[in-house]
Amino acid sequence: MTRTDGHLLDNRQTEAAERFDAFAALFDPTTFRHLQALGVGPGWRCWEVGAGGTSVVSWLAKRVGPTGRVLATDIDTSRVAPAGRPPVEVRVHDVGAEEPPGEGFDLVHARLVLVHVPDHERAMRSMIKALRPGGRLLVEDADPALQPLLCPDEHGPEQQLANRLRHGFRQLLARRGADLSCGRRLPRLLRETGLRRVEADAYFPVTSPACAALESATVRQVRDQLVAAGVATHDDIDRHLTHVASGSMDLATAPMISAWGRKA
Ligand SMILES: C[S@@+](CC[C@H](N)C(=O)[O-])C[C@H]1O[C@@H](n2cnc3c(N)ncnc32)[C@H](O)[C@@H]1O
């Protein structure tokens, strides 16, 4: 069920479910708007890459109906496994290291995945290879380097602590090979890999309860690594979690860039 040994954000940890719920609350409306505009409908064959949780897969399953197919892959399928009934099939697969798990797809979608894949050009080639001629690719990824702050309005010590922890977390991700300016490169990557009619846009919430839920779950999930790396003490982290829980801070995310195009 998993190939994630040593992964910083292990899907099997309880906080992962909270993070996937927060991603759904924050980004599903944007994702569904794009998928709808691409025409996803009855009978479509879709590959959901790095599926994480169930929300996107379940939405796709409803749209494609019983005559369609949704293949949901991840290096760790623990959280998406409950969605695995027709038309959904769940499979363990590493998009950066393996051949595509099928071909002739009408749609391939990956959200917040490529940033974690060291060889994302290979991943992109693999996703495009899996498409039928005329098939659509939608890739959505964060660009933390475009907007690196958790609190863009850094007006007091709580916000300064929040931004210091966020900076340390990003350093941990970068040390593990995450590409923190991946989002902005997506349109060029799509064009250079041969897609036509490439377009892109960006979305990021500036404050929302789901941002606070995401921050709390993420910090609890990586707290030991943050302390081990000297980014913060347990006391810093406890204070930060208390500030986040108070609901009085405006917490943002990195922008999510959505880029789409079609195979010639
Ligand atoms: C930040 S989560 C995003 C989950 C989901 N796509 C969403 O937007 O809610 C990243 C997901 O990508 C998966 N992942 C990371 N590297 C991967 C790889 N090389 N191949 C497939 N999945 C990968 C992780 O296991 C995790 O489920």
The ligand as a MOL file (V3000), in Angstrom:
LIG
                    3D

  0  0  0     0  0            999 V3000
M  V30 BEGIN CTAB
M  V30 COUNTS 27 29 0 0 0
M  V30 BEGIN ATOM
M  V30 1 C 0.2280 17.2900 -0.8280 0
M  V30 2 S -0.5070 15.7230 -1.1310 0 CHG=1
M  V30 3 C -1.7770 16.1610 -2.3090 0
M  V30 4 C -2.8590 15.1340 -2.3730 0
M  V30 5 C -3.9900 15.4110 -3.3510 0
M  V30 6 N -3.5230 15.3850 -4.7330 0
M  V30 7 C -4.6910 16.7070 -3.0520 0
M  V30 8 O -4.5040 17.6860 -3.7830 0
M  V30 9 O -5.4170 16.7720 -2.0460 0 CHG=-1
M  V30 10 C 0.7010 14.9650 -2.1870 0
M  V30 11 C 0.3380 13.5320 -2.5600 0
M  V30 12 O 1.2550 13.1040 -3.5680 0
M  V30 13 C 1.6980 11.8060 -3.2620 0
M  V30 14 N 3.0110 11.6250 -3.9150 0
M  V30 15 C 4.2050 12.1560 -3.5550 0
M  V30 16 N 5.1600 11.7580 -4.4150 0
M  V30 17 C 4.5640 10.9480 -5.3310 0
M  V30 18 C 5.0250 10.2030 -6.4610 0
M  V30 19 N 6.3150 10.2140 -6.8040 0
M  V30 20 N 4.1350 9.4820 -7.1890 0
M  V30 21 C 2.8230 9.4600 -6.8350 0
M  V30 22 N 2.3300 10.1330 -5.7630 0
M  V30 23 C 3.1720 10.8690 -5.0270 0
M  V30 24 C 1.7500 11.7710 -1.7350 0
M  V30 25 O 1.7380 10.4570 -1.2280 0
M  V30 26 C 0.4730 12.5540 -1.3840 0
M  V30 27 O -0.6570 11.7360 -1.3380 0
M  V30 END ATOM
M  V30 BEGIN BOND
M  V30 1 1 1 2
M  V30 2 1 2 3
M  V30 3 1 2 10
M  V30 4 1 3 4
M  V30 5 1 4 5
M  V30 6 1 5 6
M  V30 7 1 5 7
M  V30 8 2 7 8
M  V30 9 1 7 9
M  V30 10 1 10 11
M  V30 11 1 11 12
M  V30 12 1 11 26
M  V30 13 1 12 13
M  V30 14 1 13 14
M  V30 15 1 13 24
M  V30 16 1 14 15
M  V30 17 1 14 23
M  V30 18 2 15 16
M  V30 19 1 16 17
M  V30 20 1 17 18
M  V30 21 2 17 23
M  V30 22 1 18 19
M  V30 23 2 18 20
M  V30 24 1 20 21
M  V30 25 2 21 22
M  V30 26 1 22 23
M  V30 27 1 24 25
M  V30 28 1 24 26
M  V30 29 1 26 27
M  V30 END BOND
M  V30 END CTAB
M  END
